[in-house]
């Protein structure tokens, strides 16, 4: 083995102090100890360097060698990633199991892609062509759904030489060569290497004008996230953060899903694997894993790898965005990532800020969320990365640093409520504390896909829910019986909204996903009932008579009936018959 001048000086958990030479290049990848554990240089002072190691450091001791690579922490990008499960630094877990068994062997070094597999490639360039960065030069089918579009790496352009014909190639075989104006030659392969902490370039950031449609009514109708936008799901333990992200991953209209389990329990990642493998993708009829990439960095894995995992996931998301795909990245959870930052910062003896989190927590969060966006790619196509990050504040306290700093960089906030979760109301998104800043920008999309007048319907619904929240404060003090009938109507209608529209059963075939036209119809029916109720109360007809018809209870169950054959007209007729019968009885 080659002699090295770098030696371990001290070990403090995942943080290793290294001495020798002029110091190691900052943010470069190194191999630490006799087992060559992967690590990243985070600090340099003179001849002393500090390395965060992505493996368990038990057994390391002073004097062991450290090997520099002089390269940043990077991931190999190319065909074969779809359907793969990676760890936090993009090592394929299935390949590790085949090589080392059920447990990750320390120091194991595997590329993210299978370098032996051959892909049937259609080459779209030939000798003499001039190509630009980001241009698609070859295509291959990645699974049954996703076409993998191999691109000229960013920063590379010039004249094509030595182009090969279409055929079967591995990800490392040279397809062609590019020679630039200065005579520098760059080989083109199906894969490319990209540093995970560096944002992949795009030609232009575009305005967000459409939502990421999810089929979840409380999200789509009230608090949408724009396609290319950022959303956060904060909530206490047991409020349903992970299940909400599961639903979004299953049903959202993104082309590719990247599910990032950052510091979560192993059984939750197992559930994701089991469910996604069995679930049929409604867009293609194939397994959902045919358009999904999983990054599993569970709570028992090293904290340094947890810190790197979100950048690994984002780099893969940007790569598929550059092909012209719309990607949804589910990060579960950013709180565990922030806790890893805090632990490493403490080991580095940095000055702590609020609740011992490092002072650079806001800038790290900003750097992560700003990589989302709806972009015009270098090739001229349109692609997007939408980020949905779960936040796990201790005790459900939304004033803690991670939640508060996250709110600075996202525009959709789905606040989960413990009381709703305990009442078996899912998704447990509190409509009084949640918000979305994307709806106005996407209003044109809603009018086109939901129907004319949807914006006005939503505004009325939000007003109704706000009125009910104010009335509930009065009810807690003096009871509901003393309220006038017009205010009782608000409470009864809002209850039908909560139970029949906002609450959604993920395990019911008709209720787990609601298309736009059905959401529009449900809102029209509920507000039609409210209007007919106001007509009756204006004529001094007691609201209790309308309640006795059972129409409010029937609309609370509308989410099942409308998905199982009943139509908007059926429920409109039901409301009209109930209101007419009450009015006729009082003539």
SEDO-622084 format. One line per field, with one value per residue (C-alpha): residue number from 1; residue in three letters; x, y negated, z. Coordinates in steps of 0.001 Angstrom, whole numbers. Layout:
% SEDO-622084
k <- (NUM;...) .
r <- (ALA;...) .
u <- (X;...) .
v <- (Y;...) .
w <- (Z;...) .
This chain:
% SEDO-622084
k <- (1;2;3;4;5;6;7;8;9;10;11;12;13;14;15;16;17;18;19;20;21;22;23;24;25;26;27;28;29;30;31;32;33;34;35;36;37;38;39;40;41;42;43;44;45;46;47;48;49;50;51;52;53;54;55;56;57;58;59;60;61;62;63;64;65;66;67;68;69;70;71;72;73;74;75;76;77;78;79;80;81;82;83;84;85;86;87;88;89;90;91;92;93;94;95;96;97;98;99;100;101;102;103;104;105;106;107;108;109;110;111;112;113;114;115;116;117;118;119;120;121;122;123;124;125;126;127;128;129;130;131;132;133;134;135;136;137;138;139;140;141;142;143;144;145;146;147;148;149;150;151;152;153;154;155;156;157;158;159;160;161;162;163;164;165;166;167;168;169;170;171;172;173;174;175;176;177;178;179;180;181;182;183;184;185;186;187;188;189;190;191;192;193;194;195;196;197;198;199;200;201;202;203;204;205;206;207;208;209;210;211;212;213;214;215;216;217;218;219;220;221;222;223;224;225;226;227;228;229;230;231;232;233;234;235;236;237;238;239;240;241;242;243;244;245;246;247;248;249;250;251;252;253;254;255;256;257;258;259;260;261;262;263;264;265;266;267;268;269;270;271;272;273;274;275;276;277;278;279;280;281;282;283;284;285;286;287;288;289;290;291;292;293;294;295;296;297;298;299;300;301;302;303;304;305;306;307;308;309;310;311;312;313;314;315;316;317;318;319;320;321;322;323;324;325;326;327;328;329;330;331;332;333;334;335;336;337;338;339;340;341;342;343;344;345;346;347;348;349;350;351;352;353;354;355;356;357;358;359;360;361;362;363;364;365;366;367;368;369;370;371;372;373;374;375;376;377;378;379;380;381;382;383;384;385;386;387;388;389;390;391;392;393;394;395;396;397;398;399;400;401;402;403;404;405;406;407;408;409;410;411;412;413;414;415;416;417;418;419;420;421;422;423;424;425;426;427;428;429;430;431;432;433;434;435;436;437;438;439;440;441;442;443;444;445;446;447;448;449;450;451;452;453;454;455;456;457;458;459;460;461;462;463;464;465;466;467;468;469;470;471;472;473;474;475;476;477;478;479;480;481;482;483;484;485;486;487;488;489;490;491;492;493;494;495;496;497;498;499;500;501;502;503;504;505;506;507;508;509;510;511;512;513;514;515;516;517;518;519;520;521;522;523;524;525;526;527;528;529;530;531;532;533;534;535;536;537;538;539;540;541;542;543;544;545;546;547;548;549;550;551;552;553;554;555;556;557;558;559;560;561;562;563;564;565;566;567;568;569;570;571;572;573;574;575;576;577;578;579;580;581;582;583;584;585;586;587) .
r <- (UNK;UNK;UNK;UNK;UNK;UNK;UNK;UNK;UNK;UNK;UNK;UNK;UNK;UNK;UNK;UNK;UNK;UNK;UNK;UNK;UNK;UNK;UNK;UNK;UNK;UNK;UNK;UNK;UNK;UNK;UNK;UNK;UNK;UNK;UNK;UNK;UNK;UNK;UNK;UNK;UNK;UNK;UNK;UNK;UNK;UNK;UNK;UNK;UNK;UNK;UNK;UNK;UNK;UNK;UNK;UNK;UNK;UNK;UNK;UNK;UNK;UNK;UNK;UNK;UNK;UNK;UNK;UNK;UNK;UNK;UNK;UNK;UNK;UNK;UNK;UNK;UNK;UNK;UNK;UNK;UNK;UNK;UNK;UNK;UNK;UNK;UNK;UNK;UNK;UNK;UNK;UNK;UNK;UNK;UNK;UNK;UNK;UNK;UNK;UNK;UNK;UNK;UNK;UNK;UNK;UNK;UNK;UNK;UNK;UNK;UNK;UNK;UNK;UNK;UNK;UNK;UNK;UNK;UNK;UNK;UNK;UNK;UNK;UNK;UNK;UNK;UNK;UNK;UNK;UNK;UNK;UNK;UNK;UNK;UNK;UNK;UNK;UNK;UNK;UNK;UNK;UNK;UNK;UNK;UNK;UNK;UNK;UNK;UNK;UNK;UNK;UNK;UNK;UNK;UNK;UNK;UNK;UNK;UNK;UNK;UNK;UNK;UNK;UNK;UNK;UNK;UNK;UNK;UNK;UNK;UNK;UNK;UNK;UNK;UNK;UNK;UNK;UNK;UNK;UNK;UNK;UNK;UNK;UNK;UNK;UNK;UNK;UNK;UNK;UNK;UNK;UNK;UNK;UNK;UNK;UNK;UNK;UNK;UNK;UNK;UNK;UNK;UNK;UNK;UNK;UNK;UNK;UNK;UNK;UNK;UNK;UNK;UNK;UNK;UNK;UNK;UNK;UNK;UNK;UNK;UNK;UNK;UNK;UNK;UNK;UNK;UNK;UNK;UNK;UNK;UNK;UNK;UNK;UNK;UNK;UNK;UNK;UNK;UNK;UNK;UNK;UNK;UNK;UNK;UNK;UNK;UNK;UNK;UNK;UNK;UNK;UNK;UNK;UNK;UNK;UNK;UNK;UNK;UNK;UNK;UNK;UNK;UNK;UNK;UNK;UNK;UNK;UNK;UNK;UNK;UNK;UNK;UNK;UNK;UNK;UNK;UNK;UNK;UNK;UNK;UNK;UNK;UNK;UNK;UNK;UNK;UNK;UNK;UNK;UNK;UNK;UNK;UNK;UNK;UNK;UNK;UNK;UNK;UNK;UNK;UNK;UNK;UNK;UNK;UNK;UNK;UNK;UNK;UNK;UNK;UNK;UNK;UNK;UNK;UNK;UNK;UNK;UNK;UNK;UNK;UNK;UNK;UNK;UNK;UNK;UNK;UNK;UNK;UNK;UNK;UNK;UNK;UNK;UNK;UNK;UNK;UNK;UNK;UNK;UNK;UNK;UNK;UNK;UNK;UNK;UNK;UNK;UNK;UNK;UNK;UNK;UNK;UNK;UNK;UNK;UNK;UNK;UNK;UNK;UNK;UNK;UNK;UNK;UNK;UNK;UNK;UNK;UNK;UNK;UNK;UNK;UNK;UNK;UNK;UNK;UNK;UNK;UNK;UNK;UNK;UNK;UNK;UNK;UNK;UNK;UNK;UNK;UNK;UNK;UNK;UNK;UNK;UNK;UNK;UNK;UNK;UNK;UNK;UNK;UNK;UNK;UNK;UNK;UNK;UNK;UNK;UNK;UNK;UNK;UNK;UNK;UNK;UNK;UNK;UNK;UNK;UNK;UNK;UNK;UNK;UNK;UNK;UNK;UNK;UNK;UNK;UNK;UNK;UNK;UNK;UNK;UNK;UNK;UNK;UNK;UNK;UNK;UNK;UNK;UNK;UNK;UNK;UNK;UNK;UNK;UNK;UNK;UNK;UNK;UNK;UNK;UNK;UNK;UNK;UNK;UNK;UNK;UNK;UNK;UNK;UNK;UNK;UNK;UNK;UNK;UNK;UNK;UNK;UNK;UNK;UNK;UNK;UNK;UNK;UNK;UNK;UNK;UNK;UNK;UNK;UNK;UNK;UNK;UNK;UNK;UNK;UNK;UNK;UNK;UNK;UNK;UNK;UNK;UNK;UNK;UNK;UNK;UNK;UNK;UNK;UNK;UNK;UNK;UNK;UNK;UNK;UNK;UNK;UNK;UNK;UNK;UNK;UNK;UNK;UNK;UNK;UNK;UNK;UNK;UNK;UNK;UNK;UNK;UNK;UNK;UNK;UNK;UNK;UNK;UNK;UNK;UNK;UNK;UNK;UNK;UNK;UNK;UNK;UNK;UNK;UNK;UNK;UNK;UNK;UNK;UNK;UNK;UNK;UNK;UNK;UNK;UNK;UNK;UNK;UNK;UNK;UNK;UNK;UNK;UNK;UNK;UNK;UNK;UNK;UNK;UNK;UNK;UNK;UNK;UNK;UNK;UNK;UNK;UNK;UNK;UNK;UNK;UNK;UNK;UNK;UNK;UNK;UNK;UNK;UNK;UNK;UNK) .
u <- (0;1226;2939;1080;2258;-1179;-1827;-4699;-3968;-7219;-10735;-13882;-16933;-17394;-14841;-11199;-8224;-5517;-1996;689;1827;266;-3157;-5849;-7994;-11214;-14445;-12431;-13022;-10431;-9966;-9328;-7529;-6514;-10074;-10082;-13310;-14795;-14705;-14903;-12571;-14605;-11887;-8213;-5834;-2189;-1014;-4037;-7267;-10615;-12520;-16116;-16218;-19240;-18759;-18569;-15141;-14782;-11276;-9575;-6486;-3764;-1057;-3200;-2810;-5201;-5314;-6425;-8407;-8285;-11875;-15097;-17784;-19519;-22102;-22026;-25153;-26499;-28939;-29771;-30721;-34495;-35779;-32499;-32128;-29041;-27464;-26678;-23571;-25126;-23864;-26433;-27615;-28588;-25056;-23609;-25817;-24667;-21029;-20933;-24207;-26988;-24758;-22768;-19088;-16989;-14918;-16815;-16514;-19069;-20175;-23815;-24270;-23755;-20666;-20983;-24537;-24952;-27695;-29320;-28394;-29615;-26788;-28013;-24682;-22054;-18562;-18349;-21436;-21137;-22678;-23343;-23478;-26676;-27473;-28905;-26569;-27953;-31079;-31793;-34836;-34476;-37103;-40501;-41492;-38497;-36445;-32936;-31577;-27790;-26534;-23300;-21899;-22195;-19200;-18392;-18966;-17236;-16948;-17760;-15031;-14882;-18650;-19788;-23007;-26088;-25673;-25091;-22756;-21881;-22068;-18282;-17671;-16831;-19610;-17846;-15277;-15620;-12828;-13180;-11629;-8449;-7922;-8951;-10637;-13451;-14852;-18623;-20049;-23544;-22596;-21170;-19733;-21132;-20230;-23252;-22828;-22675;-25897;-26301;-26674;-29784;-30425;-33240;-35441;-39080;-42134;-44282;-47748;-49071;-49427;-48031;-51347;-51587;-55192;-55298;-58190;-56953;-53665;-54872;-57910;-56701;-52912;-51204;-47473;-46333;-44555;-40959;-41788;-41040;-43346;-42836;-44832;-44161;-45881;-45409;-44725;-47679;-49350;-48837;-45856;-44490;-47906;-48685;-45427;-46238;-49544;-47851;-45219;-47894;-50300;-48592;-48218;-44421;-42605;-40026;-40142;-37041;-37881;-35187;-35351;-33005;-32547;-35901;-36562;-35642;-39145;-40538;-38153;-39103;-42745;-41899;-40101;-42976;-45729;-44034;-43096;-46716;-48521;-49549;-48642;-51949;-50143;-48505;-50093;-46618;-45038;-44450;-40778;-40464;-40279;-38908;-35435;-35033;-32237;-32231;-30126;-31798;-31358;-28751;-26461;-23582;-24672;-22115;-23692;-27102;-25797;-24667;-27766;-30016;-27417;-27146;-30920;-31014;-28178;-30012;-33223;-31451;-29955;-33384;-34724;-32040;-33475;-36813;-38590;-40644;-39193;-40652;-38164;-39627;-37191;-38149;-37018;-34993;-35083;-32982;-30620;-30362;-29658;-26775;-25464;-25728;-23828;-21015;-20845;-20492;-17682;-15946;-16273;-18029;-19908;-23531;-26572;-30198;-30882;-27255;-27839;-24923;-25156;-25069;-28278;-30360;-27844;-27658;-31463;-31544;-28884;-30971;-34394;-33108;-32028;-35698;-37331;-39055;-36229;-35467;-32632;-29406;-30962;-33982;-36471;-38548;-38074;-38641;-37677;-40364;-39211;-41489;-39602;-40945;-40024;-40217;-40240;-39887;-43257;-44894;-43373;-43364;-41296;-38143;-35252;-35622;-39313;-38896;-35922;-37627;-40611;-38254;-37445;-40691;-44016;-46352;-46765;-48827;-49108;-50063;-52216;-51983;-55657;-56786;-54545;-55889;-59423;-58476;-58742;-56176;-54412;-54127;-53402;-54782;-56575;-56365;-52554;-51504;-50983;-49880;-48478;-48729;-52493;-52728;-49883;-51638;-55181;-55262;-54418;-57235;-59798;-58780;-58599;-61119;-63670;-64666;-65423;-63246;-61215;-64391;-65580;-62302;-62464;-65959;-64837;-61863;-64145;-66576;-63813;-62468;-65945;-66364;-63017;-64178;-67561;-65936;-64275;-67728;-69134;-66409;-67505;-71309;-72285;-73804;-77477;-77453;-76190;-78628;-79522;-77382;-74294;-75358;-75558;-71924;-70872;-72908;-71680;-68074;-68488;-69624;-66553;-64233;-65691;-66751;-64016;-60911;-60750;-59499;-59075;-55811;-56963;-60310;-60137;-62607;-61263;-57479;-57246;-59679;-59411;-59952;-63460;-64677;-63111;-64902;-68206;-67895;-67291;-70238;-72560;-71431;-71746;-75084;-76319;-75042;-76889;-80159;-79733;-79331;-82553;-84402;-82931;-83735;-87395;-87129;-87353;-85432;-82193;-82995;-85631;-83048;-80719;-83443;-83565;-80083;-78682;-75672;-74750;-75192;-72786;-70255;-70181;-70178;-66436;-67228;-70457;-69185;-66272;-68530;-71023;-73048;-72767;-72786;-76360;-77456;-76232;-77570;-80984;-80665;-79965;-82808;-85317;-84338;-84570;-87840;-89455;-88578;-89849;-93129;-93691;-93505;-95821) .
v <- (0;-3492;-5376;-8446;-11468;-11982;-10349;-10256;-12487;-12062;-10570;-12194;-10213;-10756;-13586;-12662;-15031;-14484;-15914;-15933;-17745;-21146;-19994;-18297;-20216;-21371;-19557;-16796;-13067;-11072;-7457;-7102;-4337;-837;-67;-3146;-4585;-7370;-10870;-14528;-17326;-20016;-22168;-22955;-24846;-24780;-21180;-19972;-18905;-17832;-15048;-13887;-10142;-8500;-5203;-4020;-5113;-2405;-944;-3941;-5063;-7679;-7013;-5190;-6486;-8766;-8749;-11888;-11618;-15357;-15015;-16282;-13912;-12993;-10602;-8673;-9568;-7492;-4730;-2191;-4488;-4067;-1402;-1349;-1775;-3765;-4693;-8321;-8547;-6777;-3238;-701;1405;4409;4578;4296;7158;9291;8558;8422;9870;8244;5710;2888;3742;808;-821;812;-1264;-746;-3057;-4122;-2336;1215;832;4345;4094;3263;913;811;-2711;-4874;-7294;-10613;-12228;-11500;-12621;-16287;-17388;-20379;-19784;-22080;-21425;-19671;-18393;-14885;-12662;-9179;-7507;-4207;-2739;-2664;-157;-164;-3766;-6110;-6926;-7819;-10753;-10870;-14458;-16234;-17185;-20827;-22889;-20641;-21606;-21293;-19053;-15346;-12880;-9081;-8662;-5051;-3651;-2656;588;2126;250;129;-3152;-3573;-2753;-5712;-6558;-9492;-12173;-15947;-18278;-21960;-25043;-24641;-21055;-19561;-16210;-14948;-11405;-10958;-7985;-7097;-8273;-11431;-12306;-15297;-16770;-16431;-19836;-21725;-22874;-21599;-24529;-25378;-27926;-29794;-29668;-29900;-31161;-28565;-28545;-25048;-22983;-19562;-17717;-15071;-13885;-14883;-17334;-19435;-19959;-20450;-22610;-24651;-24546;-23517;-23339;-24622;-22297;-23300;-24758;-23892;-22682;-21686;-19218;-19954;-18018;-16119;-12399;-10345;-13189;-11495;-13207;-10008;-8727;-12058;-11878;-8296;-9477;-12277;-9912;-7447;-9837;-13096;-13805;-14005;-11854;-10606;-10248;-10410;-9342;-10287;-8605;-10830;-9537;-7740;-4351;-1297;162;-2953;-2528;1157;103;-2228;589;3018;574;-992;2417;3607;416;7;-3361;-4862;-6672;-3608;-532;662;930;-2423;-1460;-1814;-5591;-5776;-6068;-5439;-6796;-5006;-6611;-5265;-6389;-3700;-4803;-7263;-10886;-12244;-10226;-11556;-15105;-14267;-12280;-15236;-16556;-13124;-13047;-16590;-15921;-12889;-14957;-17740;-15194;-13877;-17442;-18253;-15514;-17382;-15391;-16705;-15279;-15245;-14899;-13723;-14467;-12697;-14388;-17592;-17714;-14552;-16103;-19242;-17070;-15486;-18993;-19812;-16705;-17258;-20944;-20016;-17594;-20386;-22617;-25335;-28142;-26957;-29113;-28618;-25194;-24257;-24151;-25625;-29264;-28250;-26155;-28803;-29066;-25274;-25052;-27878;-26158;-22982;-24465;-26934;-24011;-23305;-25133;-25026;-25345;-25663;-23182;-23596;-21586;-23927;-21513;-22271;-20308;-20806;-19646;-19950;-19504;-18330;-18308;-16817;-18601;-16891;-19602;-18232;-18226;-19755;-23150;-25111;-27893;-25739;-26710;-24118;-24861;-28621;-28696;-26331;-28698;-31375;-29355;-27551;-28871;-26042;-25101;-22034;-22208;-18819;-18890;-16360;-16796;-16024;-12955;-11675;-12213;-9957;-12871;-12312;-14049;-15881;-19222;-22080;-24417;-27328;-27349;-26052;-28275;-28295;-31202;-29338;-29400;-32856;-32059;-28810;-30251;-29941;-26229;-25681;-27481;-25314;-21918;-22226;-24379;-28003;-29592;-27331;-30252;-31886;-28569;-28111;-31667;-31012;-27754;-29387;-32146;-29534;-27654;-30879;-31857;-28410;-28749;-32048;-30601;-27609;-29998;-31269;-27748;-26780;-29622;-29598;-26494;-26073;-26255;-30030;-30719;-31973;-29603;-31358;-30764;-27192;-26709;-27803;-25227;-22407;-23157;-23397;-20016;-18562;-20163;-18653;-15157;-14970;-16921;-17599;-14154;-11452;-7705;-6494;-2850;-3305;-2670;-5446;-7992;-7645;-9766;-12444;-13869;-17608;-17391;-15397;-17866;-20704;-18832;-18121;-21782;-22841;-20449;-21512;-25222;-24627;-23106;-26173;-28493;-26562;-26554;-30346;-30666;-28684;-30546;-33877;-32739;-32002;-28253;-26410;-24836;-21774;-20781;-20675;-18686;-16076;-15276;-13759;-15803;-17052;-13492;-12343;-14985;-13958;-10568;-12057;-11352;-7628;-7829;-10158;-7825;-4798;-5829;-8740;-12019;-15695;-15901;-13109;-15074;-18393;-16768;-15328;-18793;-20405;-17748;-18121;-21930;-21920;-19436;-21604;-24757;-23132;-21819;-25388;-27011) .
w <- (0;-879;1958;3231;5202;6829;10212;12717;15709;17665;17465;18925;17815;14076;14106;13459;13700;11067;10891;8226;5114;4453;5569;3501;954;2586;1559;-87;381;2307;3400;7125;9007;8096;6931;4677;6076;3925;5390;4404;5435;7221;8751;8066;10359;9351;9130;11133;9405;10861;9103;9611;8991;7348;9197;12797;14054;16720;16554;14981;16877;16692;14145;11605;8022;6124;2306;409;-2820;-3651;-4897;-3271;-1997;-5252;-6637;-9911;-11904;-14754;-15733;-13053;-10177;-10514;-8112;-6145;-2376;-1344;1947;2831;619;-2385;-1880;-3191;-260;-2419;-3843;-329;828;-2085;-1282;2516;3841;5835;7585;6000;6198;7320;4599;1755;-1405;-4155;-6985;-7090;-10430;-11644;-13811;-15317;-16668;-20340;-21512;-24939;-25997;-28866;-29709;-31161;-32124;-34742;-35664;-36522;-34573;-32284;-28856;-25891;-22163;-21089;-24582;-24728;-26725;-25983;-24627;-22919;-21219;-17439;-16353;-18054;-17345;-17313;-20386;-19267;-21249;-21101;-21165;-21977;-18539;-17429;-18484;-21466;-25113;-28447;-31512;-31388;-32341;-32221;-31799;-31542;-33050;-31072;-29174;-25753;-23407;-19727;-17820;-17961;-21638;-23847;-26306;-27915;-27295;-27289;-28291;-27380;-28993;-26952;-28003;-24654;-25012;-22756;-23041;-23017;-21105;-19937;-16440;-14925;-11523;-9631;-6192;-3928;-2268;-5563;-7237;-10797;-13209;-15198;-17927;-16178;-13089;-14195;-12334;-10580;-12174;-11432;-8271;-7559;-7692;-4982;-4837;-1148;-800;2111;256;-3305;-2588;384;802;-2460;-3029;-6395;-8791;-8159;-4758;-1145;1609;5232;7347;11019;13750;16994;17229;15978;14081;10707;9039;7531;6438;4790;2855;1888;425;-1470;-2844;-3957;-5614;-6634;-10340;-10309;-12861;-10340;-6556;-4365;-825;1664;5084;7060;10600;10670;12239;10236;10426;8708;5789;5644;5408;2524;697;1241;277;-2737;-4096;-3941;-4939;-8577;-10037;-11291;-14136;-15674;-14119;-13080;-9640;-7947;-7510;-11316;-10764;-7214;-5666;-1935;245;3587;6276;9382;12975;13748;10900;11455;11978;9489;6684;7779;7316;3778;2797;1955;-483;-2077;-2597;-3965;-6437;-7845;-8053;-9971;-12371;-13391;-13486;-16065;-18286;-18308;-15592;-12684;-9473;-5955;-3094;232;3078;6305;8413;8333;12142;12335;9815;11962;15018;13111;12358;16064;17130;14640;15553;19208;18409;16479;19559;17574;19334;19739;18954;20014;21595;20828;17083;15092;14080;10401;10633;8750;5913;5548;5401;2856;746;684;-103;-2702;-4875;-5522;-8402;-11764;-14287;-17934;-18258;-20183;-23029;-23198;-21629;-18532;-15327;-11640;-8179;-5515;-1921;887;4176;7388;10614;14020;16706;20204;21942;18875;19687;16413;17967;18067;15744;12962;12385;12607;10249;7830;7604;6279;3162;2282;1008;2034;5675;6578;10375;11808;14920;17742;18671;15119;14990;18306;16957;13991;11567;8813;7214;10544;8839;10901;8489;10935;11271;7827;4813;1184;-790;-4108;-4666;-6237;-8654;-9632;-9828;-13630;-13402;-10895;-13040;-16006;-14283;-11436;-13235;-13566;-10237;-8113;-6761;-5439;-3962;-2116;-754;599;2160;3895;5211;6527;8356;9869;11086;12644;14458;15987;16953;18642;21082;22051;22246;24724;26999;26817;24817;21361;22381;22834;19323;16687;13891;11266;13423;14169;10383;10073;12684;11126;7603;8781;10446;7117;5511;8113;8020;4388;2640;4739;6347;3982;4419;2897;3099;1342;-2397;-3265;-802;-942;-4122;-5308;-8849;-9433;-10851;-7834;-5400;-7183;-7085;-3356;-2581;-4736;-2915;572;-186;-1882;1375;3227;844;1169;4942;4936;2931;5602;8575;6850;6866;10637;10022;12810;11646;13748;11196;8427;10676;11267;7551;7911;5034;7035;8021;4432;3160;5810;4043;534;67;-131;-2108;-4808;-5390;-5683;-8338;-6973;-8859;-8037;-9308;-6932;-3931;-5235;-5569;-2057;-629;-2545;-1479;2168;2068;102;2471;5476;3830;2768;6283;7602;5057) .
